[in-house]
Amino acid sequence: MMSRKWLLGMGVAISWMVAVRAETPLPVQERLTHVAPDTWRADYRFSQPVTSLQFVPVADFRKSAWKVLTPGVTLTTGGEHDTLAAASGKPLRQLSMEISTFDRLLEKQYVAMDRFSDGGRLIYLGFLQGEARQGKLVRDIAANFTLAGLGKETVLVPATPAAPSNSATPYAYFGPQSPVTAGDAQVLLDPGLSAWARETLLDTTAKMSTYYRAAYRQPLRQPLLLLAAVSDTASPGLSIKGGVVGAQIVYRFGGTALLTAESPKKREMVAKVVAHEMAHLWQNNARRGGTSELSPPWVHEGGAEAMALDGLLRTGIWSEEQGQAFTAATLDECAKLEHSFDSYRGIYACGFERYHQLKVDIVPLWRDMIGAADSKGEIYSEAMINSLVERAGKAAP
């Protein structure tokens, strides 16, 4: 039988192991240097010694693409975190690693890196950030990035916002191009992008930006940086993926159909993705609150589908027939998914269905949601939607 004294001692040991999260982040200098076409060097300098550096796992990205350069430091993957720590347990003041290009598409994840057909590269800086452990104390990293290009190449990240906004770690571009100005946006397009795709991308971006700005009654707090890369053009069909980080949109085009003649169907596909991603820009256009890991994904993804449909119709980019066909196909897809949010497509199709069932105008609803996030710091949620719909119903004559 265990003695009470031993049990008390074990309790003390267990409580000592429990991590405590600090409110103040740890300042870290992160220098990312492009040292070869498909290789970067990342150097971390900590303002205080750390026991380890932890990251949210991203498939096998770090296992495949990271090589630790600091002697005595090991990378451990496959658990709750990917972890960098000294084998001796000795605290670290700095560490360095080599990162190779990893441009595989991962479901529900940002692309870690992407290639342009002219040799340019994108790297997602968010995957270089994580948490620092100092014994049992866990602190978020407050990274100050310094970026160095290979030779005389351009290094590009979004401009610092003039007004307060939700912070988001962006992609960095390393390559031969310089951005061009298009309205309020900075644009950098892969030279391999076909003329019809380029025209559709830029025209839809301009029209949707003007419409969303007026409909949701606010300009973007940060100038838009739009980047579009062309990846595999040997696979059949047409693919376009988009991602929003802060006020930055990154697109990845691919497929043999990208290089063939234009068609209404292909233009429709590109316009839909652009309208959806730009809806996310306005959803995120708040100083605080808004989209969060605590938000059900269907709230913002289904919301972006509904906002995009509204915008495409009201700008005349889509006809009523196209809008009706999209609505019917999306509702049918949700029915086949048994009206569940449990799959990747479910959060889009069934999220759209949920908004469709509300029978309310999507513009005032999302305008109020953005306003609630901005003024009160609330995160988007089903409860927020229900409350605003109920309030709108009471206010109706």
C-alpha positions in Angstrom: 0.0 0.0 0.0 1.4 3.4 -0.9 2.1 5.8 1.9 0.3 9.1 2.1 3.7 10.8 2.0 4.7 9.1 -1.3 1.3 10.0 -2.8 1.8 13.7 -1.8 5.3 13.6 -3.3 3.9 12.1 -6.6 1.2 14.8 -6.7 3.9 17.5 -6.4 5.9 15.9 -9.2 2.8 15.7 -11.5 1.8 19.3 -10.8 5.4 20.4 -11.6 5.1 18.8 -15.0 1.9 20.6 -16.0 2.5 23.4 -18.5 1.6 26.9 -17.7 0.8 29.3 -20.5 2.3 32.8 -20.2 0.3 35.8 -21.4 3.3 37.6 -22.8 4.9 36.2 -26.0 8.6 35.6 -26.3 10.4 38.0 -28.7 12.4 36.0 -31.3 14.5 37.1 -34.2 14.0 34.8 -37.2 16.2 35.2 -40.2 15.3 33.3 -43.3 17.9 33.2 -46.0 17.4 31.8 -49.5 20.6 29.9 -50.1 19.8 27.8 -53.2 16.9 27.6 -55.6 15.1 25.1 -53.4 16.8 25.6 -50.1 16.5 28.1 -47.2 18.4 28.6 -44.0 16.3 29.5 -40.9 18.2 31.1 -37.9 16.4 31.6 -34.6 17.7 33.9 -31.9 15.8 33.9 -28.6 15.6 36.9 -26.3 15.7 34.5 -23.4 16.9 30.8 -23.1 14.3 28.2 -24.1 14.1 24.5 -23.3 12.4 23.6 -26.6 10.6 25.0 -29.6 7.2 23.4 -30.5 5.1 23.5 -33.7 1.7 22.3 -34.7 2.3 19.3 -37.0 1.8 19.8 -40.8 1.7 16.3 -42.2 5.3 15.2 -42.8 6.5 18.7 -43.8 9.1 19.1 -41.1 10.2 15.4 -41.1 10.7 15.6 -44.9 12.0 19.1 -45.4 13.8 20.2 -42.3 17.4 19.4 -41.4 18.7 20.7 -38.1 22.1 22.4 -38.3 22.7 23.2 -34.7 24.9 20.5 -33.1 23.2 18.6 -30.3 19.6 19.7 -31.3 17.1 17.1 -32.5 13.8 17.3 -34.3 11.1 15.0 -33.0 7.9 14.5 -35.0 4.9 12.3 -34.9 3.3 13.4 -31.7 1.1 16.2 -30.6 3.8 18.7 -31.5 6.9 18.8 -33.8 9.6 19.6 -31.3 13.2 21.0 -31.5 15.2 20.5 -28.4 18.8 19.9 -27.2 19.4 16.2 -26.5 21.2 17.2 -23.3 18.2 19.3 -22.1 20.4 22.3 -22.0 18.5 25.6 -22.7 19.0 27.2 -26.1 19.8 30.7 -27.1 19.7 30.1 -30.8 19.3 27.3 -33.3 19.5 26.9 -37.1 18.0 24.6 -39.7 18.0 24.0 -43.4 14.6 23.9 -45.2 14.0 22.2 -48.5 11.1 23.0 -50.9 8.0 21.1 -50.0 5.2 22.0 -52.3 2.8 19.1 -51.9 -0.9 20.0 -51.5 -2.2 19.1 -48.1 -6.0 19.1 -47.4 -7.1 21.7 -44.9 -3.6 23.2 -44.7 -1.8 26.1 -46.3 0.7 25.1 -49.0 4.0 25.1 -47.2 5.9 26.3 -50.3 5.0 27.0 -53.9 6.9 27.4 -57.2 6.5 29.9 -60.0 7.4 28.8 -63.5 10.1 31.4 -63.8 12.0 30.1 -60.7 10.2 32.3 -58.1 9.3 30.6 -54.8 6.7 31.2 -52.0 7.2 30.1 -48.4 4.6 30.2 -45.7 6.2 31.9 -42.7 3.4 30.7 -40.4 4.9 27.2 -40.4 8.1 28.7 -39.0 6.3 30.0 -35.9 5.2 28.0 -32.8 5.6 28.0 -29.1 8.7 28.2 -26.9 8.9 26.2 -23.7 10.9 27.5 -20.7 10.7 24.6 -18.3 7.0 24.3 -17.6 6.2 27.8 -19.0 4.8 27.9 -22.5 5.0 31.2 -24.5 3.9 32.1 -28.0 6.6 33.4 -30.3 6.6 37.0 -31.3 8.6 36.7 -34.4 10.5 39.5 -36.1 11.4 38.2 -39.5 14.4 39.2 -41.5 14.3 37.9 -45.1 17.4 37.6 -47.4 17.1 36.7 -51.1 19.4 34.7 -53.3 21.6 37.1 -55.2 19.6 40.1 -56.5 16.1 38.5 -56.4 13.0 40.3 -55.1 11.9 39.5 -51.6 8.3 40.5 -50.9 5.8 40.4 -48.0 2.6 42.4 -47.5 2.9 46.0 -46.4 2.4 46.8 -42.7 -1.2 47.8 -42.2 -1.8 51.5 -41.6 -4.8 50.8 -39.3 -5.1 48.1 -36.5 -6.1 44.7 -37.9 -6.0 41.0 -37.0 -2.4 39.9 -37.4 -1.6 37.0 -39.7 1.8 35.6 -40.6 2.0 35.8 -44.5 3.7 34.1 -47.3 7.1 35.5 -48.5 8.0 35.7 -52.1 11.6 35.1 -53.4 12.1 35.5 -57.1 12.9 37.6 -60.2 9.6 39.6 -60.5 8.6 42.8 -58.9 4.9 43.5 -58.2 2.7 45.8 -60.2 0.0 48.1 -58.9 -3.6 47.3 -59.8 -6.0 49.7 -58.1 -5.4 49.5 -54.4 -3.6 46.1 -54.7 -0.1 44.9 -55.4 -0.1 42.0 -57.9 2.5 39.4 -58.8 1.4 36.8 -61.4 3.3 33.8 -62.7 4.3 34.5 -66.4 3.0 31.0 -67.2 -0.6 32.1 -66.4 -2.6 32.0 -69.7 -4.1 35.3 -70.9 -7.7 34.3 -70.3 -6.9 33.2 -66.7 -5.0 36.4 -66.0 -7.8 38.5 -67.4 -10.5 36.6 -65.4 -8.4 36.8 -62.2 -7.8 40.5 -62.4 -11.2 41.5 -63.6 -13.0 39.5 -60.9 -10.7 40.8 -58.2 -11.4 44.4 -59.2 -15.2 44.0 -59.5 -15.5 42.0 -56.3 -13.3 44.4 -54.4 -15.5 47.4 -55.4 -18.7 45.5 -54.6 -17.6 44.1 -51.2 -16.2 47.5 -50.1 -19.6 49.1 -50.8 -21.8 46.3 -49.6 -19.9 45.7 -46.3 -19.3 49.5 -45.9 -15.6 49.4 -45.2 -12.3 49.4 -47.1 -9.7 46.8 -46.4 -7.5 47.9 -43.4 -4.4 46.6 -45.2 -3.6 46.9 -49.0 -4.2 43.6 -50.8 -1.2 41.6 -52.0 -2.2 39.1 -54.7 0.2 36.3 -55.7 -0.7 33.6 -58.3 1.6 30.7 -59.2 1.3 28.1 -61.9 2.2 24.6 -60.7 1.7 21.3 -62.6 0.4 21.8 -66.1 0.6 18.1 -67.1 -2.3 16.8 -65.1 -5.7 16.7 -66.8 -8.4 19.3 -66.3 -8.1 22.6 -64.5 -7.3 23.3 -60.8 -7.2 26.5 -58.8 -6.6 26.7 -55.1 -6.8 29.9 -53.1 -5.8 30.9 -49.6 -6.2 34.1 -47.6 -3.6 35.1 -45.0 -4.4 38.6 -43.5 -4.8 40.8 -46.5 -2.8 38.5 -48.8 -4.3 36.1 -51.3 -2.2 33.3 -52.8 -3.5 31.3 -55.7 -2.2 28.1 -57.2 -3.2 27.3 -60.8 -2.6 24.0 -62.6 -3.8 21.4 -65.1 -3.6 21.1 -68.9 -6.8 23.1 -69.4 -5.0 26.2 -68.1 -3.0 26.2 -71.3 -5.8 25.6 -73.7 -8.4 28.0 -75.1 -10.7 29.8 -72.8 -14.3 28.7 -72.2 -17.2 30.1 -70.2 -17.0 27.1 -67.8 -13.3 27.7 -67.0 -13.9 31.5 -66.5 -16.8 30.6 -64.2 -14.6 28.3 -62.1 -11.9 30.9 -61.7 -14.4 33.7 -60.9 -16.0 31.6 -58.2 -12.7 30.8 -56.4 -11.7 34.5 -56.6 -15.1 35.7 -55.2 -14.9 33.2 -52.4 -11.4 34.1 -51.3 -12.1 37.8 -51.5 -15.1 37.2 -49.2 -12.7 35.9 -46.6 -10.7 39.2 -46.9 -13.8 41.1 -45.6 -14.6 38.5 -43.0 -11.1 39.0 -41.6 -11.2 42.7 -42.0 -11.5 43.4 -38.2 -9.2 44.6 -35.5 -10.0 41.7 -33.3 -12.4 38.7 -33.0 -13.7 37.2 -36.2 -12.4 33.9 -37.5 -10.8 31.7 -34.8 -9.8 28.1 -34.3 -12.9 28.0 -32.0 -15.2 29.0 -34.9 -17.0 26.1 -36.6 -15.4 26.1 -40.1 -18.8 26.0 -41.8 -19.6 29.5 -40.4 -16.9 31.2 -42.4 -16.6 28.8 -45.3 -20.3 28.5 -45.9 -20.5 32.2 -45.4 -17.9 32.9 -48.0 -19.8 30.7 -50.4 -23.0 32.7 -49.8 -21.2 36.0 -50.0 -19.5 35.0 -53.2 -22.7 34.0 -54.9 -24.3 37.3 -53.9 -21.4 39.3 -55.2 -21.1 37.3 -58.5 -24.7 37.9 -59.2 -24.8 41.6 -58.2 -21.7 42.5 -60.2 -23.1 40.7 -63.3 -20.1 38.4 -63.4 -22.6 35.5 -63.2 -26.0 35.3 -64.8 -29.1 34.3 -62.8 -29.0 30.9 -64.6 -25.4 30.4 -63.4 -26.4 31.3 -59.8 -29.4 28.9 -59.8 -27.2 26.1 -61.2 -24.6 26.7 -58.5 -27.2 26.8 -55.7 -28.9 23.6 -56.9 -25.6 21.7 -57.3 -24.3 22.8 -53.9 -27.6 21.9 -52.1 -27.6 18.5 -53.9 -23.9 17.9 -52.8 -24.9 18.6 -49.2 -27.8 16.2 -49.4 -25.4 13.5 -50.6 -23.2 14.3 -47.6 -26.3 13.7 -45.4 -26.3 17.4 -44.4 -23.2 16.9 -42.3 -20.2 19.2 -41.6 -17.9 16.2 -40.9 -16.2 16.1 -44.3 -14.0 18.7 -46.0 -16.6 19.5 -48.6 -19.4 19.4 -46.0 -18.2 22.6 -44.4 -18.6 24.4 -47.7 -21.7 22.8 -49.2 -23.6 22.3 -46.0 -22.4 25.6 -44.6 -23.9 27.2 -47.7 -27.1 25.2 -47.1 -27.3 26.5 -43.5 -27.2 30.1 -44.7 -29.6 29.3 -47.6 -32.2 28.0 -45.1 -32.1 31.2 -43.0 -34.0 33.1 -45.8 -32.2 36.3 -44.9 -30.1 38.7 -47.0 -26.4 37.6 -46.6 -25.1 41.2 -46.9 -26.7 42.7 -43.7 -26.1 39.5 -41.8 -22.4 39.4 -42.5 -22.0 43.1 -42.2 -23.4 42.8 -38.7 -21.1 39.8 -38.0 -18.0 41.7 -39.1 -19.2 44.7 -37.0 -19.7 42.6 -33.9 -16.2 41.1 -34.3 -14.6 44.5 -34.8 -16.4 46.3 -32.0 -16.8 43.6 -29.4 -14.0 41.2 -30.2 -16.5 38.3 -30.7 -15.6 35.3 -32.8 -17.9 34.1 -35.5 -20.2 31.4 -34.3 -23.6 29.8 -34.9 -24.8 31.6 -31.7 -23.8 34.9 -33.3 -25.7 34.1 -36.5 -28.9 33.0 -34.6 -28.8 36.1 -32.4 -28.5 38.5 -35.4 -31.2 36.7 -37.4 -33.5 36.8 -34.4 -32.8 40.5 -33.9 -33.4 41.2 -37.6 -36.8 39.3 -37.4 -37.9 41.4 -34.4 -36.9 44.6 -36.1 -38.8 43.8 -39.3 -42.2 45.6 -39.7 
